Each structure stands twice: as structure tokens, then as C-alpha cells.
């Protein structure tokens, strides 16, 4: 009897191995699809019937085998659906194999009850191993009840139950763990197959991206030598693959950008990523603007890191940015330029005076302001007309502006109307007088007719000068006020005059 029980257990375990091969792509879990559970349930039911075919007689019309373990394993791994299917098929098989009689009916009912009990236990929130052990015990208990009902000889009953429990528990434990091995092996194979598929899919995706991307994808060793170049190289820089292979990156970089590009390459090696914008020499010898993203690969081969660079041609964008920058600079200049005379306007005067005042305060140097306007300019407009007046302002502004060619510390502005101002940083009153005299003589040398003037027959200027050392308690307005007062003083003294504030002024008419 022991030999037959062991043979039954061996058949059970061998069947598990075969089932694992048949259903390697359909693992059995409580969450598996119904079709998978149905397939496994039928297979376990067939296994139970095969085990019954190899059962052995232990008494008159009494047969023993390990068919209940097929139900147990089905319930432990797949839940109540495969357990019930297996139990139903085993129950039907029992009647078909041994006929519809009392000796077959009771074991058939026992198989159904075992399926129901295993289905209930499968719902418990306990470990799968404990579920399988509990199901096995319950199955043995049901079989024991059947044997107790059918076997009247106590000695035979004791012997049958002892061997049945021993082989069922041992075989069930071994069979359970073997089935775990089968399931885990299939899962590992499935994961490996899935991983290989993903790797192949990734490689294919990368190949498609590399071949059809308009961006140039290159790979470099730690010496910045090309070891891979995507086909887009022909469109971006017009080279062919062999013309770049083995050459260093800096060979094709504009000399002014080599140091910065090498720095970004080393940063990518050390920190993992970097970005670079540089000029790249194409096959035609011209330089195009390239925007690159650099990333070091997450693995090392023979101790050498690789850097992948994705580059695109941004020459058109750079040209657009350059034009936009030039336009912005032009707008900025225009915003500080007087529309009539072409020299700096009042806004530029205000900002420059604040800036130069702060510098003078910090350096403890003097700052001088010269303010002047055209004598009797209203009468000039009344006599010659506003167009002539505008021309007069333009001519005088241009002549004075030519006295201070770039670069110069002086700032010449139109203050408003016919009034002008000249900011002289790092200058004292003596410097201001010298420049004011030069301005006065320059305007007189133009000999612009002015027959309505009450002091001369040509255009003349009244000039006021103020010079001071800035302090924290005063403000640039005090310098403007002082220069304006000097200008007013020049007008009250008869015009065509230079004055330096109300305390010490001198007539240079």
C-alpha cells in the first residue's frame, strides 16, 4: 500500500511539472482571468481523474488515492473557481470510472464538499502556504469520514488512515512547494521574456528615433571622440558618418567656443548632464549655431564613461535673436534720443545725472553742470518761422555735439525747448568755464542770422554753470537749481554771457 501511495504522489508531482509547461504563459493567481482559472480547473480535474485511474483498493469497493490534493492546489493558487471546477470533474469522473452506486456516490460527494471547503478557505486573508495546509487537512478529514463510513475493520481503517495522512501531508507539502517552484519559474521566464521584449522594443525605438530624428545624436568616449553618429549628421552639418568617426569634438568647434564646450563636456562626465550652445563648422566650411544637451550614460564600459549628445541647428533662431537684440538696442537708443536734434533727451539727462552724482559721491569728486539756451529764440521763430527754428536748433546741437566725440565723459542733452545741458563728471568750475567758453565761441562761429535779436545780428547763447561736491544731505536737483540760477543771472545781465552761480560769477561776454 505504501508503494502505491508513493507512486500516486510521484504522479501528482510529475503532472504539476507538465502543467507548468502547458500553461507557462497563463500563470494561476486569484487575480487571473476567468478563462485562465477555467483552463487550470479543468486540468486539475483531469489530474484528479488520472490519480483515480491509478488508485489502489484498500477494501471491498474502497479505493484510495491523492485526488484531493489536485483540488487543494487548485484552490490554494487560483481560488474557489478552479477548486470547484476540479472538484466537479473529479466527482463526475468517480461515477464514470466506478459506476453509479453507493461505493462511488459517497466519494463523489466528498470530492464536491472538498471543493466547496477549499473555495471557502481560499477567501481567508492568510498566507498561501497556510491555506494549502488547512485545505489539505480539511480534505483528509472529509476522506477520513468517507473511510470511517465505508471501512468496518478497525485495523484496516487505522492502517489506511495512517498511511493516507502520512503520504498526503508529506506529498502535499512537497507537491505544494514544487508547484510554487513551477509557478515562480514560469513567472521568472515570463518576466525575462517581457524584459527581453522591452529591451528589443527600446532598441528598436532608439533606432527609429536616431534614424528619423531631425536632431543629431552622437556618442563620445571620455576623450570626446565620436564613436556613434546618427544619420541626421548629413542634414545638420553635412558630414558623412566616416568623416567624424574617431575625431574629437573640438576639431569642429569654433575656436572662440572650444574652451566653453570642453568645460561643458567635462561637466557632463562628472555631474551627469550639461547644456552647451556653440558654433560648429559644417562640411562647407561655414559655422552654424548648435544647441546641445549632454548626458553621460548610466553605465561604464572598461572603466570609460560615454557621453550622449543631442544637437540641433539653431542658426535661424540665433539670427532672429540677434536681429531682435539689435532692434531692442535701437529702440533703447531712440527712447533716450531727442527726435529733433538727434542728441540725448531729457530722460537720458535725468538718469545720467543720478548715476554720475552717485559716482561723484562715492569717489568724492566734483561734478559740474553747464546749462544754456538760445537768446531771443521766440523772436527767432516769429521772424523766420518754426521750420527755420527747428533747423537752427539742429545746427547748434550738432556743432556742440561735435565738440565731444566718443568716447567722452561729457553728456550733452537737450533739456527742453531751446535749452540744453552738459554734464561734466570729475570737473570743477574752472573746467566748466573753459568748456562753456568753447561752446559760446562755437555757436558764434556758425554765424546763424538773427535780425530780431536785441544784442547781436547772429544767434548767441546765455550760459549758466554750477559745480559742487555731492554730499549725502543734498540731491542732484540742487545742482540743477544752481546751474539754472546761473543761467537766469546771465539773462538778467544782458544775455550772450557766461555766469557761475550767484556767489562768484564772471562775465565772459
ChimeraX attribute file (.defattr): number of C-alpha atoms within 10 A of each C-alpha:
attribute: neighborCount
match mode: 1-to-1
recipient: residues
	/A:1	14
	/A:2	12
	/A:3	8
	/A:4	15
	/A:5	22
	/A:6	16
	/A:7	16
	/A:8	26
	/A:9	24
	/A:10	14
	/A:11	16
	/A:12	22
	/A:13	19
	/A:14	14
	/A:15	19
	/A:16	24
	/A:17	15
	/A:18	12
	/A:19	18
	/A:20	21
	/A:21	14
	/A:22	11
	/A:23	16
	/A:24	17
	/A:25	13
	/A:26	20
	/A:27	21
	/A:28	23
	/A:29	16
	/A:30	17
	/A:31	12
	/A:32	15
	/A:33	12
	/A:34	13
	/A:35	10
	/A:36	18
	/A:37	26
	/A:38	19
	/A:39	16
	/A:40	24
	/A:41	29
	/A:42	21
	/A:43	23
	/A:44	29
	/A:45	29
	/A:46	18
	/A:47	24
	/A:48	27
	/A:49	23
	/A:50	18
	/A:51	25
	/A:52	21
	/A:53	16
	/A:54	17
	/A:55	19
	/A:56	16
	/A:57	13
	/A:58	16
	/A:59	16
	/A:60	9
	/A:61	12
	/A:62	16
	/A:63	16
	/A:64	22
	/A:65	23
	/A:66	25
	/A:67	28
	/A:68	29
	/A:69	29
	/A:70	30
	/A:71	35
	/A:72	35
	/A:73	26
	/A:74	33
	/A:75	33
	/A:76	30
	/A:77	26
	/A:78	25
	/A:79	25
	/A:80	25
	/A:81	21
	/A:82	33
	/A:83	34
	/A:84	27
	/A:85	25
	/A:86	33
	/A:87	33
	/A:88	23
	/A:89	22
	/A:90	32
	/A:91	25
	/A:92	20
	/A:93	21
	/A:94	24
	/A:95	18
	/A:96	12
	/A:97	12
	/A:98	14
	/A:99	12
	/A:100	13
	/A:101	9
	/A:102	12
	/A:103	18
	/A:104	21
	/A:105	17
	/A:106	18
	/A:107	23
	/A:108	22
	/A:109	19
	/A:110	21
	/A:111	28
	/A:112	23
	/A:113	19
	/A:114	27
	/A:115	31
	/A:116	20
	/A:117	21
	/A:118	29
	/A:119	24
	/A:120	15
	/A:121	22
	/A:122	27
	/A:123	14
	/A:124	10
	/A:125	8
	/A:126	10
	/A:127	10
	/A:128	15
	/A:129	15
	/A:130	12
	/A:131	22
	/A:132	25
	/A:133	18
	/A:134	18
	/A:135	27
	/A:136	26
	/A:137	17
	/A:138	19
	/A:139	26
	/A:140	21
	/A:141	16
	/A:142	20
	/A:143	22
	/A:144	18
	/A:145	14
	/A:146	17
	/A:147	22
	/A:148	15
	/A:149	10
	/A:150	18
	/A:151	19
	/A:152	11
	/A:153	10
	/A:154	10
	/A:155	10
	/A:156	13
	/A:157	17
	/A:158	14
	/A:159	12
	/A:160	20
	/A:161	19
	/A:162	12
	/A:163	14
	/A:164	22
	/A:165	18
	/A:166	14
	/A:167	19
	/A:168	26
	/A:169	17
	/A:170	13
	/A:171	22
	/A:172	26
	/A:173	17
	/A:174	14
	/A:175	22
	/A:176	23
	/A:177	13
	/A:178	16
	/A:179	20
	/A:180	16
	/A:181	14
	/A:182	20
	/A:183	24
	/A:184	14
	/A:185	14
	/A:186	19
	/A:187	16
	/A:188	12
	/A:189	14
	/A:190	16
	/A:191	12
	/A:192	12
	/A:193	12
	/A:194	12
	/A:195	12
	/A:196	12
	/A:197	12
	/A:198	12
	/A:199	12
	/A:200	12
	/A:201	12
	/A:202	12
	/A:203	12
	/A:204	12
	/A:205	12
	/A:206	13
	/A:207	13
	/A:208	11
	/A:209	14
	/A:210	19
	/A:211	16
	/A:212	13
	/A:213	14
	/A:214	17
	/A:215	22
	/A:216	23
	/A:217	22
	/A:218	22
	/A:219	20
	/A:220	23
	/A:221	19
	/A:222	14
	/A:223	15
	/A:224	18
	/A:225	20
	/A:226	22
	/A:227	18
	/A:228	17
	/A:229	22
	/A:230	21
	/A:231	20
	/A:232	23
	/A:233	21
	/A:234	15
	/A:235	13
	/A:236	20
	/A:237	22
	/A:238	13
	/A:239	16
	/A:240	16
	/A:241	16
	/A:242	11
	/A:243	10
	/A:244	18
	/A:245	15
	/A:246	14
	/A:247	16
	/A:248	16
	/A:249	18
	/A:250	16
	/A:251	13
	/A:252	18
	/A:253	21
	/A:254	18
	/A:255	12
	/A:256	10
	/A:257	15
	/A:258	18
	/A:259	13
	/A:260	13
	/A:261	22
	/A:262	16
	/A:263	12
	/A:264	20
	/A:265	28
	/A:266	19
	/A:267	17
	/A:268	22
	/A:269	19
	/A:270	12
	/A:271	11
	/A:272	15
	/A:273	19
	/A:274	20
	/A:275	17
	/A:276	18
	/A:277	17
	/A:278	18
	/A:279	22
	/A:280	25
	/A:281	17
	/A:282	17
	/A:283	15
	/A:284	9
	/A:285	10
	/A:286	11
	/A:287	17
	/A:288	19
	/A:289	20
	/A:290	21
	/A:291	18
	/A:292	23
	/A:293	18
	/A:294	23
	/A:295	21
	/A:296	25
	/A:297	15
	/A:298	9
	/A:299	10
	/A:300	10
	/A:301	8
	/A:302	6
	/A:303	7
	/A:304	11
	/A:305	17
	/A:306	23
	/A:307	26
	/A:308	22
	/A:309	25
	/A:310	18
	/A:311	23
	/A:312	20
	/A:313	20
	/A:314	18
	/A:315	15
	/A:316	11
	/A:317	11
	/A:318	14
	/A:319	12
	/A:320	12
	/A:321	12
	/A:322	12
	/A:323	12
	/A:324	12
	/A:325	12
	/A:326	12
	/A:327	12
	/A:328	12
	/A:329	12
	/A:330	12
	/A:331	12
	/A:332	11
	/A:333	13
	/A:334	15
	/A:335	14
	/A:336	19
	/A:337	19
	/A:338	19
	/A:339	11
	/A:340	13
	/A:341	19
	/A:342	16
	/A:343	20
	/A:344	22
	/A:345	23
	/A:346	18
	/A:347	15
	/A:348	20
	/A:349	20
	/A:350	14
	/A:351	12
	/A:352	14
	/A:353	22
	/A:354	14
	/A:355	13
	/A:356	18
	/A:357	24
	/A:358	17
	/A:359	17
	/A:360	19
	/A:361	16
	/A:362	12
	/A:363	12
	/A:364	14
	/A:365	16
	/A:366	19
	/A:367	26
	/A:368	26
	/A:369	26
	/A:370	29
	/A:371	27
	/A:372	29
	/A:373	23
	/A:374	22
	/A:375	26
	/A:376	19
	/A:377	22
	/A:378	15
	/A:379	16
	/A:380	21
	/A:381	17
	/A:382	12
	/A:383	14
	/A:384	14
	/A:385	12
	/A:386	13
	/A:387	10
	/A:388	14
	/A:389	19
	/A:390	14
	/A:391	13
	/A:392	21
	/A:393	20
	/A:394	15
	/A:395	16
	/A:396	19
	/A:397	21
	/A:398	14
	/A:399	15
	/A:400	17
	/A:401	20
	/A:402	9
	/A:403	15
	/A:404	13
	/A:405	10
	/A:406	9
	/A:407	6
	/A:408	9
	/A:409	14
	/A:410	19
	/A:411	19
	/A:412	23
	/A:413	27
	/A:414	27
	/A:415	21
	/A:416	12
	/A:417	10
	/A:418	18
	/A:419	18
	/A:420	20
	/A:421	26
	/A:422	24
	/A:423	21
	/A:424	24
	/A:425	20
	/A:426	18
	/A:427	19
	/A:428	18
	/A:429	20
	/A:430	13
	/A:431	13
	/A:432	23
	/A:433	22
	/A:434	10
	/A:435	16
	/A:436	25
	/A:437	15
	/A:438	14
	/A:439	20
	/A:440	21
	/A:441	13
	/A:442	16
	/A:443	20
	/A:444	16
	/A:445	13
	/A:446	14
	/A:447	12
	/A:448	15
	/A:449	15
	/A:450	21
	/A:451	15
	/A:452	19
	/A:453	17
	/A:454	12
	/A:455	15
	/A:456	13
	/A:457	13
	/A:458	17
	/A:459	25
	/A:460	28
	/A:461	25
	/A:462	28
	/A:463	34
	/A:464	30
	/A:465	30
	/A:466	28
	/A:467	24
	/A:468	17
	/A:469	18
	/A:470	22
	/A:471	14
	/A:472	8
	/A:473	5
	/A:474	10
	/A:475	13
	/A:476	17
	/A:477	12
	/A:478	13
	/A:479	23
	/A:480	20
	/A:481	13
	/A:482	21
	/A:483	27
	/A:484	22
	/A:485	20
	/A:486	28
	/A:487	29
	/A:488	19
	/A:489	22
	/A:490	27
	/A:491	20
	/A:492	11
	/A:493	14
	/A:494	13
	/A:495	22
	/A:496	23
	/A:497	25
	/A:498	28
	/A:499	28
	/A:500	26
	/A:501	22
	/A:502	15
	/A:503	7
	/A:504	8
	/A:505	16
	/A:506	14
	/A:507	11
	/A:508	13
	/A:509	13
